[in-house]
Structure formats: structure tokens, C-alpha cells
Amino acid sequence: MDPSGLPISPLEQALHAARALVLADLVAGQVAEADVVSLVEESVVQRRWWVEQWPEGVSYVAGLIAQDVQDALLERYGRWPLCPVCGSGDPHALDVEPELGPDPHWVCHQAGVKVASVGSLGRATGSAS
Ligand SMILES: [Zn+2]
């Protein structure tokens, strides 16, 4: 229930949850600054429109917002999130899998491993402790 007393739609619930997951990963990577948070908000606005056009995509929004923010950060700040698994070689970013599907995860394609669910990067990197 929101303060107006109206039930929150499943779409708003999904967007709210997705926003929280991506912000948790940004905090874990210590990049959750005000302008980065605004990138998340921009993506949420765009994905709200997208899901309104295609309601079946509602369970995909967390993975999509994670990818939107990743792309936006690449332009402005650089690679995010950096792979915490590979100790050697060039620093590289994790990828979201599935690109378009429910239950998104961060994966490292070099090591071929699933690193963490979107929203759980802090546990994988140990920075949340
Ligand atoms: Zn890696």
C-alpha cells in the first residue's frame, strides 16, 4: 500500500525491487554516488515505459536495469562491476545473464562462473562486511 491507500501495482513492485537490487550492487562496488543513483532512476523510468508496452517483460526488469546502468557507467566511469573472481589478467566487467529473462545473475565469461545474483554482489566481493 502506498500513502494514498491504493494498492501498488505489480509493475511498480517489480520496478521498486529491481531498483533496490541494482542499488545494492552499486553500494557493494562503492559507486553509489548521487549522479550514479540518478542513472538508476533514468533506467527505471525507461523500463516502466517498456513494461507498459510489453507487460510479459515485468520479471525481466531487474536484469535490464542492471544492464542499462552498466552501459551508462561504462560511458561515464568505466567498467562496472569488476570481476571479483579472476585474480590475474586484465580487469574485466561481469555480464548479466540472462540478458532478457528472470532471475538475473552476474557472470564472468573468462572464468565461466556465476558470481552472484543481481543484488548480491556485496556477498560475492566481501565488501558488504
Ligand atoms: Zn573474471
Backbone and ligand atoms as CSV (ligand in chain L), in Angstrom:
chain,resi,resn,atom,element,x,y,z
A,1,MET,N,N,0.843,-1.192,0.000
A,1,MET,CA,C,0.000,0.000,0.000
A,1,MET,C,C,0.885,1.251,0.000
A,2,ASP,N,N,0.560,2.171,-0.847
A,2,ASP,CA,C,1.283,3.437,-0.810
A,2,ASP,C,C,0.516,4.424,0.078
A,3,PRO,N,N,1.064,5.589,0.347
A,3,PRO,CA,C,0.423,6.503,1.311
A,3,PRO,C,C,-0.981,6.928,0.892
A,4,SER,N,N,-1.315,6.839,-0.375
A,4,SER,CA,C,-2.655,7.219,-0.806
A,4,SER,C,C,-3.676,6.142,-0.478
A,5,GLY,N,N,-3.202,4.968,-0.055
A,5,GLY,CA,C,-4.111,3.891,0.272
A,5,GLY,C,C,-4.415,2.980,-0.899
A,6,LEU,N,N,-3.890,3.310,-2.076
A,6,LEU,CA,C,-4.115,2.461,-3.235
A,6,LEU,C,C,-3.088,1.335,-3.249
A,7,PRO,N,N,-3.495,0.141,-3.682
A,7,PRO,CA,C,-2.507,-0.930,-3.785
A,7,PRO,C,C,-1.461,-0.591,-4.842
A,8,ILE,N,N,-0.229,-0.972,-4.589
A,8,ILE,CA,C,0.840,-0.738,-5.559
A,8,ILE,C,C,0.761,-1.831,-6.617
A,9,SER,N,N,0.843,-1.443,-7.868
A,9,SER,CA,C,0.701,-2.414,-8.948
A,9,SER,C,C,1.900,-3.352,-8.971
A,10,PRO,N,N,1.691,-4.550,-9.527
A,10,PRO,CA,C,2.827,-5.480,-9.665
A,10,PRO,C,C,3.985,-4.856,-10.431
A,11,LEU,N,N,3.662,-4.001,-11.403
A,11,LEU,CA,C,4.732,-3.337,-12.156
A,11,LEU,C,C,5.567,-2.451,-11.243
A,12,GLU,N,N,4.885,-1.640,-10.406
A,12,GLU,CA,C,5.639,-0.760,-9.512
A,12,GLU,C,C,6.434,-1.574,-8.490
A,13,GLN,N,N,5.859,-2.685,-8.046
A,13,GLN,CA,C,6.595,-3.546,-7.110
A,13,GLN,C,C,7.852,-4.099,-7.767
A,14,ALA,N,N,7.716,-4.534,-9.014
A,14,ALA,CA,C,8.872,-5.102,-9.718
A,14,ALA,C,C,9.941,-4.039,-9.947
A,15,LEU,N,N,9.511,-2.830,-10.315
A,15,LEU,CA,C,10.477,-1.755,-10.545
A,15,LEU,C,C,11.172,-1.361,-9.248
A,16,HIS,N,N,10.388,-1.320,-8.174
A,16,HIS,CA,C,10.962,-0.965,-6.875
A,16,HIS,C,C,12.007,-2.001,-6.448
A,17,ALA,N,N,11.656,-3.277,-6.639
A,17,ALA,CA,C,12.580,-4.351,-6.257
A,17,ALA,C,C,13.837,-4.300,-7.116
A,18,ALA,N,N,13.656,-4.073,-8.419
A,18,ALA,CA,C,14.800,-4.028,-9.328
A,18,ALA,C,C,15.737,-2.879,-8.961
A,19,ARG,N,N,15.139,-1.736,-8.662
A,19,ARG,CA,C,15.919,-0.560,-8.270
A,19,ARG,C,C,16.752,-0.876,-7.022
A,20,ALA,N,N,16.111,-1.542,-6.050
A,20,ALA,CA,C,16.813,-1.874,-4.802
A,20,ALA,C,C,17.971,-2.839,-5.058
A,21,LEU,N,N,17.754,-3.811,-5.945
A,21,LEU,CA,C,18.809,-4.789,-6.237
A,21,LEU,C,C,20.011,-4.122,-6.891
A,22,VAL,N,N,19.734,-3.277,-7.885
A,22,VAL,CA,C,20.845,-2.644,-8.599
A,22,VAL,C,C,21.577,-1.668,-7.678
A,23,LEU,N,N,20.814,-0.945,-6.852
A,23,LEU,CA,C,21.471,-0.028,-5.905
A,23,LEU,C,C,22.340,-0.799,-4.915
A,24,ALA,N,N,21.878,-1.970,-4.487
A,24,ALA,CA,C,22.680,-2.775,-3.555
A,24,ALA,C,C,24.020,-3.148,-4.195
A,25,ASP,N,N,23.977,-3.483,-5.481
A,25,ASP,CA,C,25.229,-3.836,-6.166
A,25,ASP,C,C,26.120,-2.613,-6.357
A,26,LEU,N,N,25.519,-1.469,-6.592
A,26,LEU,CA,C,26.314,-0.242,-6.717
A,26,LEU,C,C,26.979,0.104,-5.384
A,27,VAL,N,N,26.243,-0.080,-4.298
A,27,VAL,CA,C,26.819,0.160,-2.974
A,27,VAL,C,C,27.976,-0.802,-2.734
A,28,ALA,N,N,27.778,-2.058,-3.132
A,28,ALA,CA,C,28.829,-3.066,-2.946
A,28,ALA,C,C,30.091,-2.666,-3.712
A,29,GLY,N,N,29.904,-2.051,-4.883
A,29,GLY,CA,C,31.046,-1.614,-5.683
A,29,GLY,C,C,31.509,-0.220,-5.332
A,30,GLN,N,N,30.875,0.361,-4.321
A,30,GLN,CA,C,31.236,1.695,-3.835
A,30,GLN,C,C,31.176,2.733,-4.943
A,31,VAL,N,N,30.140,2.614,-5.788
A,31,VAL,CA,C,29.932,3.621,-6.825
A,31,VAL,C,C,28.550,4.253,-6.716
A,32,ALA,N,N,27.901,4.092,-5.551
A,32,ALA,CA,C,26.525,4.588,-5.393
A,32,ALA,C,C,26.528,6.073,-5.039
A,33,GLU,N,N,27.094,6.901,-5.921
A,33,GLU,CA,C,27.082,8.328,-5.692
A,33,GLU,C,C,25.810,8.925,-6.281
A,34,ALA,N,N,25.561,10.171,-5.927
A,34,ALA,CA,C,24.268,10.764,-6.291
A,34,ALA,C,C,24.017,10.701,-7.795
A,35,ASP,N,N,25.046,10.994,-8.602
A,35,ASP,CA,C,24.801,11.003,-10.043
A,35,ASP,C,C,24.639,9.592,-10.591
A,36,VAL,N,N,25.227,8.610,-9.907
A,36,VAL,CA,C,25.045,7.221,-10.330
A,36,VAL,C,C,23.633,6.752,-9.989
A,37,VAL,N,N,23.170,7.140,-8.812
A,37,VAL,CA,C,21.795,6.802,-8.439
A,37,VAL,C,C,20.812,7.383,-9.453
A,38,SER,N,N,21.126,8.565,-9.973
A,38,SER,CA,C,20.219,9.155,-10.962
A,38,SER,C,C,20.224,8.362,-12.262
A,39,LEU,N,N,21.317,7.681,-12.572
A,39,LEU,CA,C,21.322,6.788,-13.742
A,39,LEU,C,C,20.334,5.644,-13.542
A,40,VAL,N,N,20.273,5.137,-12.302
A,40,VAL,CA,C,19.316,4.073,-11.996
A,40,VAL,C,C,17.892,4.598,-12.170
A,41,GLU,N,N,17.659,5.807,-11.673
A,41,GLU,CA,C,16.321,6.377,-11.779
A,41,GLU,C,C,15.920,6.562,-13.250
A,42,GLU,N,N,16.864,7.008,-14.076
A,42,GLU,CA,C,16.574,7.169,-15.505
A,42,GLU,C,C,16.187,5.836,-16.128
A,43,SER,N,N,16.925,4.797,-15.761
A,43,SER,CA,C,16.626,3.484,-16.315
A,43,SER,C,C,15.266,2.989,-15.851
A,44,VAL,N,N,14.947,3.224,-14.581
A,44,VAL,CA,C,13.637,2.802,-14.055
A,44,VAL,C,C,12.512,3.473,-14.842
A,45,VAL,N,N,12.682,4.762,-15.143
A,45,VAL,CA,C,11.652,5.475,-15.907
A,45,VAL,C,C,11.500,4.854,-17.293
A,46,GLN,N,N,12.626,4.560,-17.946
A,46,GLN,CA,C,12.559,3.981,-19.287
A,46,GLN,C,C,11.954,2.582,-19.265
A,47,ARG,N,N,12.310,1.816,-18.251
A,47,ARG,CA,C,11.804,0.438,-18.195
A,47,ARG,C,C,10.337,0.395,-17.774
A,48,ARG,N,N,9.902,1.377,-17.024
A,48,ARG,CA,C,8.468,1.458,-16.719
A,48,ARG,C,C,7.694,1.593,-18.033
A,49,TRP,N,N,8.153,2.490,-18.885
A,49,TRP,CA,C,7.513,2.668,-20.189
A,49,TRP,C,C,7.575,1.356,-20.981
A,50,TRP,N,N,8.726,0.726,-20.959
A,50,TRP,CA,C,8.940,-0.511,-21.730
A,50,TRP,C,C,7.977,-1.610,-21.279
A,51,VAL,N,N,7.834,-1.778,-19.963
A,51,VAL,CA,C,6.954,-2.839,-19.466
A,51,VAL,C,C,5.487,-2.494,-19.709
A,52,GLU,N,N,5.166,-1.218,-19.719
A,52,GLU,CA,C,3.794,-0.839,-20.054
A,52,GLU,C,C,3.459,-1.264,-21.487
A,53,GLN,N,N,4.458,-1.224,-22.373
A,53,GLN,CA,C,4.238,-1.687,-23.752
A,53,GLN,C,C,4.215,-3.215,-23.822
A,54,TRP,N,N,4.949,-3.843,-22.925
A,54,TRP,CA,C,5.126,-5.293,-23.013
A,54,TRP,C,C,5.078,-5.892,-21.599
A,55,PRO,N,N,3.844,-6.074,-21.065
A,55,PRO,CA,C,3.695,-6.477,-19.664
A,55,PRO,C,C,4.332,-7.824,-19.328
A,56,GLU,N,N,4.461,-8.704,-20.333
A,56,GLU,CA,C,5.093,-10.002,-20.051
A,56,GLU,C,C,6.549,-9.838,-19.618
A,57,GLY,N,N,7.119,-8.687,-19.893
A,57,GLY,CA,C,8.523,-8.478,-19.563
A,57,GLY,C,C,8.763,-8.039,-18.131
A,58,VAL,N,N,7.715,-8.043,-17.319
A,58,VAL,CA,C,7.851,-7.458,-15.977
A,58,VAL,C,C,8.917,-8.159,-15.139
A,59,SER,N,N,9.076,-9.468,-15.320
A,59,SER,CA,C,10.063,-10.163,-14.485
A,59,SER,C,C,11.481,-9.985,-15.026
A,60,TYR,N,N,11.621,-9.261,-16.133
A,60,TYR,CA,C,12.948,-9.067,-16.723
A,60,TYR,C,C,13.586,-7.740,-16.314
A,61,VAL,N,N,12.830,-6.916,-15.591
A,61,VAL,CA,C,13.304,-5.540,-15.415
A,61,VAL,C,C,14.579,-5.445,-14.572
A,62,ALA,N,N,14.766,-6.352,-13.611
A,62,ALA,CA,C,15.981,-6.249,-12.785
A,62,ALA,C,C,17.227,-6.435,-13.652
A,63,GLY,N,N,17.208,-7.458,-14.498
A,63,GLY,CA,C,18.355,-7.684,-15.370
A,63,GLY,C,C,18.552,-6.557,-16.362
A,64,LEU,N,N,17.452,-6.006,-16.854
A,64,LEU,CA,C,17.550,-4.934,-17.835
A,64,LEU,C,C,18.066,-3.645,-17.209
A,65,ILE,N,N,17.589,-3.338,-16.018
A,65,ILE,CA,C,18.065,-2.122,-15.354
A,65,ILE,C,C,19.541,-2.273,-15.003
A,66,ALA,N,N,19.925,-3.463,-14.562
A,66,ALA,CA,C,21.352,-3.693,-14.277
A,66,ALA,C,C,22.192,-3.438,-15.527
A,67,GLN,N,N,21.708,-3.903,-16.675
A,67,GLN,CA,C,22.464,-3.702,-17.918
A,67,GLN,C,C,22.453,-2.240,-18.365
A,68,ASP,N,N,21.316,-1.568,-18.168
A,68,ASP,CA,C,21.254,-0.142,-18.516
A,68,ASP,C,C,22.284,0.643,-17.716
A,69,VAL,N,N,22.339,0.350,-16.410
A,69,VAL,CA,C,23.250,1.092,-15.533
A,69,VAL,C,C,24.695,0.750,-15.878
A,70,GLN,N,N,24.919,-0.521,-16.176
A,70,GLN,CA,C,26.266,-0.940,-16.583
A,70,GLN,C,C,26.712,-0.172,-17.836
A,71,ASP,N,N,25.824,-0.065,-18.815
A,71,ASP,CA,C,26.161,0.662,-20.048
A,71,ASP,C,C,26.414,2.139,-19.768
A,72,ALA,N,N,25.553,2.723,-18.932
A,72,ALA,CA,C,25.703,4.148,-18.640
A,72,ALA,C,C,27.002,4.410,-17.874
A,73,LEU,N,N,27.355,3.500,-16.974
A,73,LEU,CA,C,28.592,3.669,-16.216
A,73,LEU,C,C,29.816,3.501,-17.112
A,74,LEU,N,N,29.706,2.617,-18.090
A,74,LEU,CA,C,30.838,2.386,-18.988
A,74,LEU,C,C,31.204,3.673,-19.721
A,75,GLU,N,N,30.174,4.430,-20.125
A,75,GLU,CA,C,30.431,5.688,-20.817
A,75,GLU,C,C,31.041,6.737,-19.893
A,76,ARG,N,N,30.569,6.769,-18.649
A,76,ARG,CA,C,30.933,7.903,-17.791
A,76,ARG,C,C,32.056,7.593,-16.806
A,77,TYR,N,N,32.127,6.313,-16.357
A,77,TYR,CA,C,33.057,5.993,-15.269
A,77,TYR,C,C,34.014,4.858,-15.616
A,78,GLY,N,N,33.553,3.947,-16.453
A,78,GLY,CA,C,34.375,2.782,-16.762
A,78,GLY,C,C,33.630,1.509,-16.429
A,79,ARG,N,N,34.367,0.419,-16.474
A,79,ARG,CA,C,33.737,-0.888,-16.319
A,79,ARG,C,C,33.174,-1.076,-14.918
A,80,TRP,N,N,31.980,-1.651,-14.865
A,80,TRP,CA,C,31.326,-1.994,-13.602
A,80,TRP,C,C,30.376,-3.142,-13.879
A,81,PRO,N,N,30.242,-4.081,-12.985
A,81,PRO,CA,C,31.112,-4.315,-11.825
A,81,PRO,C,C,32.344,-5.099,-12.238
A,82,LEU,N,N,33.488,-4.766,-11.655
A,82,LEU,CA,C,34.699,-5.505,-11.978
A,82,LEU,C,C,34.610,-6.926,-11.417
A,83,CYS,N,N,35.190,-7.845,-12.171
A,83,CYS,CA,C,35.145,-9.260,-11.794
A,83,CYS,C,C,35.934,-9.484,-10.512
A,84,PRO,N,N,35.279,-10.036,-9.465
A,84,PRO,CA,C,35.996,-10.306,-8.218
A,84,PRO,C,C,36.599,-11.711,-8.185
A,85,VAL,N,N,36.398,-12.487,-9.253
A,85,VAL,CA,C,36.786,-13.898,-9.242
A,85,VAL,C,C,38.189,-14.095,-9.791
A,86,CYS,N,N,38.481,-13.422,-10.899
A,86,CYS,CA,C,39.753,-13.628,-11.571
A,86,CYS,C,C,40.816,-12.767,-10.888
A,87,GLY,N,N,41.838,-13.419,-10.368
A,87,GLY,CA,C,42.859,-12.668,-9.647
A,87,GLY,C,C,43.917,-12.089,-10.554
A,88,SER,N,N,44.018,-12.601,-11.782
A,88,SER,CA,C,45.092,-12.153,-12.663
A,88,SER,C,C,44.510,-11.769,-14.015
A,89,GLY,N,N,45.364,-11.208,-14.860
A,89,GLY,CA,C,44.900,-10.793,-16.181
A,89,GLY,C,C,44.295,-9.410,-16.137
A,90,ASP,N,N,43.753,-8.996,-17.274
A,90,ASP,CA,C,43.175,-7.665,-17.367
A,90,ASP,C,C,41.908,-7.585,-16.539
A,91,PRO,N,N,41.718,-6.471,-15.831
A,91,PRO,CA,C,40.432,-6.286,-15.149
A,91,PRO,C,C,39.310,-6.281,-16.175
A,92,HIS,N,N,38.236,-6.950,-15.834
A,92,HIS,CA,C,37.119,-7.008,-16.766
A,92,HIS,C,C,35.826,-6.968,-15.978
A,93,ALA,N,N,34.769,-6.594,-16.675
A,93,ALA,CA,C,33.468,-6.465,-16.027
A,93,ALA,C,C,32.711,-7.781,-16.096
A,94,LEU,N,N,31.818,-7.938,-15.158
A,94,LEU,CA,C,30.883,-9.056,-15.206
A,94,LEU,C,C,29.761,-8.731,-16.191
A,95,ASP,N,N,29.094,-9.778,-16.639
A,95,ASP,CA,C,27.941,-9.614,-17.525
A,95,ASP,C,C,26.698,-10.149,-16.852
A,96,VAL,N,N,25.558,-9.596,-17.242
A,96,VAL,CA,C,24.277,-10.079,-16.734
A,96,VAL,C,C,23.787,-11.229,-17.614
A,97,GLU,N,N,23.380,-12.293,-16.970
A,97,GLU,CA,C,22.743,-13.411,-17.672
A,97,GLU,C,C,21.517,-13.842,-16.904
A,98,PRO,N,N,20.417,-14.152,-17.518
A,98,PRO,CA,C,20.178,-13.929,-18.950
A,98,PRO,C,C,20.026,-12.445,-19.270
A,99,GLU,N,N,20.358,-12.073,-20.511
A,99,GLU,CA,C,20.207,-10.671,-20.890
A,99,GLU,C,C,18.743,-10.252,-20.864
A,100,LEU,N,N,17.878,-11.199,-21.199
A,100,LEU,CA,C,16.441,-10.912,-21.199
A,100,LEU,C,C,15.739,-12.115,-20.578
A,101,GLY,N,N,15.610,-12.074,-19.249
A,101,GLY,CA,C,14.954,-13.183,-18.574
A,101,GLY,C,C,14.847,-12.906,-17.094
A,102,PRO,N,N,14.157,-13.788,-16.387
A,102,PRO,CA,C,14.008,-13.595,-14.947
A,102,PRO,C,C,15.241,-14.084,-14.190
A,103,ASP,N,N,15.316,-13.744,-12.915
A,103,ASP,CA,C,16.367,-14.229,-12.022
A,103,ASP,C,C,17.773,-13.941,-12.565
A,104,PRO,N,N,18.100,-12.669,-12.834
A,104,PRO,CA,C,19.387,-12.356,-13.451
A,104,PRO,C,C,20.570,-12.570,-12.510
A,105,HIS,N,N,21.677,-12.964,-13.085
A,105,HIS,CA,C,22.926,-13.185,-12.360
A,105,HIS,C,C,24.051,-12.418,-13.018
A,106,TRP,N,N,25.067,-12.087,-12.222
A,106,TRP,CA,C,26.335,-11.593,-12.754
A,106,TRP,C,C,27.220,-12.798,-13.046
A,107,VAL,N,N,27.762,-12.841,-14.240
A,107,VAL,CA,C,28.646,-13.948,-14.595
A,107,VAL,C,C,29.958,-13.395,-15.125
A,108,CYS,N,N,31.020,-14.202,-14.930
A,108,CYS,CA,C,32.313,-13.907,-15.558
A,108,CYS,C,C,32.485,-14.866,-16.714
A,109,HIS,N,N,32.591,-14.326,-17.928
A,109,HIS,CA,C,32.733,-15.194,-19.093
A,109,HIS,C,C,34.149,-15.740,-19.213
A,110,GLN,N,N,35.122,-15.038,-18.643
A,110,GLN,CA,C,36.502,-15.557,-18.725
A,110,GLN,C,C,36.660,-16.796,-17.857
A,111,ALA,N,N,36.126,-16.728,-16.629
A,111,ALA,CA,C,36.237,-17.881,-15.735
A,111,ALA,C,C,35.091,-18.861,-15.965
A,112,GLY,N,N,34.047,-18.389,-16.648
A,112,GLY,CA,C,32.904,-19.254,-16.901
A,112,GLY,C,C,32.136,-19.580,-15.641
A,113,VAL,N,N,32.031,-18.620,-14.737
A,113,VAL,CA,C,31.322,-18.872,-13.481
A,113,VAL,C,C,30.236,-17.820,-13.252
A,114,LYS,N,N,29.205,-18.265,-12.533
A,114,LYS,CA,C,28.186,-17.388,-11.995
A,114,LYS,C,C,28.746,-16.790,-10.718
A,115,VAL,N,N,28.809,-15.474,-10.646
A,115,VAL,CA,C,29.427,-14.840,-9.480
A,115,VAL,C,C,28.407,-14.570,-8.386
A,116,ALA,N,N,27.261,-14.016,-8.748
A,116,ALA,CA,C,26.243,-13.662,-7.748
A,116,ALA,C,C,24.955,-13.316,-8.467
A,117,SER,N,N,23.857,-13.420,-7.743
A,117,SER,CA,C,22.612,-12.866,-8.251
A,117,SER,C,C,22.741,-11.352,-8.309
A,118,VAL,N,N,22.014,-10.736,-9.257
A,118,VAL,CA,C,21.918,-9.280,-9.225
A,118,VAL,C,C,21.316,-8.886,-7.870
A,119,GLY,N,N,21.973,-7.973,-7.177
A,119,GLY,CA,C,21.551,-7.581,-5.842
A,119,GLY,C,C,22.384,-8.203,-4.740
A,120,SER,N,N,23.214,-9.203,-5.089
A,120,SER,CA,C,24.005,-9.931,-4.079
A,120,SER,C,C,25.497,-9.813,-4.317
A,121,LEU,N,N,25.910,-8.824,-5.083
A,121,LEU,CA,C,27.338,-8.696,-5.361
A,121,LEU,C,C,28.149,-8.462,-4.096
A,122,GLY,N,N,27.570,-7.780,-3.137
A,122,GLY,CA,C,28.295,-7.492,-1.898
A,122,GLY,C,C,28.779,-8.751,-1.222
A,123,ARG,N,N,27.937,-9.786,-1.267
A,123,ARG,CA,C,28.334,-11.046,-0.651
A,123,ARG,C,C,29.481,-11.691,-1.437
A,124,ALA,N,N,29.446,-11.552,-2.758
A,124,ALA,CA,C,30.472,-12.183,-3.588
A,124,ALA,C,C,31.825,-11.481,-3.428
A,125,THR,N,N,31.789,-10.164,-3.231
A,125,THR,CA,C,33.043,-9.429,-3.163
A,125,THR,C,C,33.509,-9.231,-1.729
A,126,GLY,N,N,32.633,-9.499,-0.772
A,126,GLY,CA,C,33.015,-9.333,0.623
A,126,GLY,C,C,33.018,-7.895,1.091
A,127,SER,N,N,32.600,-6.968,0.228
A,127,SER,CA,C,32.680,-5.551,0.608
A,127,SER,C,C,31.529,-5.125,1.506
A,128,ALA,N,N,30.551,-5.996,1.659
A,128,ALA,CA,C,29.394,-5.621,2.490
A,128,ALA,C,C,29.678,-5.850,3.957
A,129,SER,N,N,30.759,-6.520,4.280
A,129,SER,CA,C,31.008,-6.867,5.686
A,129,SER,C,C,31.569,-5.684,6.434
L,1,ZN,ZN,ZN,36.564,-12.828,-14.319
